């Protein structure tokens, strides 16, 4: 299973977004976004869901 930080980083890069752009959309600082991606800090559940929403990451995949 991929780590959520790598999923966030990979999706952000695939979209061509900087950490600054994503942070601005989510309402956090670029330095906090960097700390999340590097594993130095963990986002709150609220911030995590805002990041996923901004990146169109499906948190709960459809079960089949």
C-alpha positions in Angstrom: 0.0 0.0 0.0 1.3 3.4 -0.9 1.8 6.0 1.8 -0.8 8.8 1.7 2.1 11.4 1.5 3.4 9.9 -1.7 -0.1 9.7 -3.2 -0.6 13.4 -2.4 2.8 14.4 -3.8 2.4 12.3 -7.0 -1.0 13.6 -7.7 0.1 17.2 -7.1 3.1 16.8 -9.4 0.9 15.1 -12.1 -1.4 18.1 -12.1 1.6 20.4 -12.4 0.9 22.2 -9.2 3.4 23.6 -6.8 3.2 23.0 -3.1 2.3 26.7 -2.8 -0.7 26.4 -5.2 -2.1 23.3 -3.4 -1.5 24.9 0.1 -3.3 28.0 -1.1 -6.3 26.0 -2.3 -6.5 24.1 0.9 -6.0 27.1 3.2 -2.6 26.1 4.8 0.9 27.5 4.4 3.3 26.1 1.8 5.7 25.2 4.6 3.0 23.1 6.3 2.3 21.4 3.0 6.0 20.6 2.7 6.0 19.2 6.2 3.0 17.0 5.4 4.6 15.6 2.2 8.0 15.0 3.9 6.4 13.3 6.9 7.5 15.8 9.5 3.9 16.7 10.4 0.5 15.0 9.9 -2.5 17.0 8.8 -5.7 17.1 10.8 -8.5 15.0 9.4 -10.2 18.2 8.1 -7.0 19.3 6.3 -6.4 15.8 4.9 -9.9 15.7 3.4 -9.5 19.2 1.9 -6.2 18.1 0.3 -7.9 15.0 -1.1 -10.8 17.1 -2.4 -8.5 19.6 -4.1 -6.6 16.8 -5.8 -9.7 14.7 -6.6 -8.4 11.8 -4.6 -11.1 9.3 -3.7 -10.6 8.6 0.0 -13.1 5.7 0.2 -12.8 3.7 -3.0 -15.9 2.0 -4.2 -16.1 -1.6 -2.9 -17.1 -4.1 -5.5 
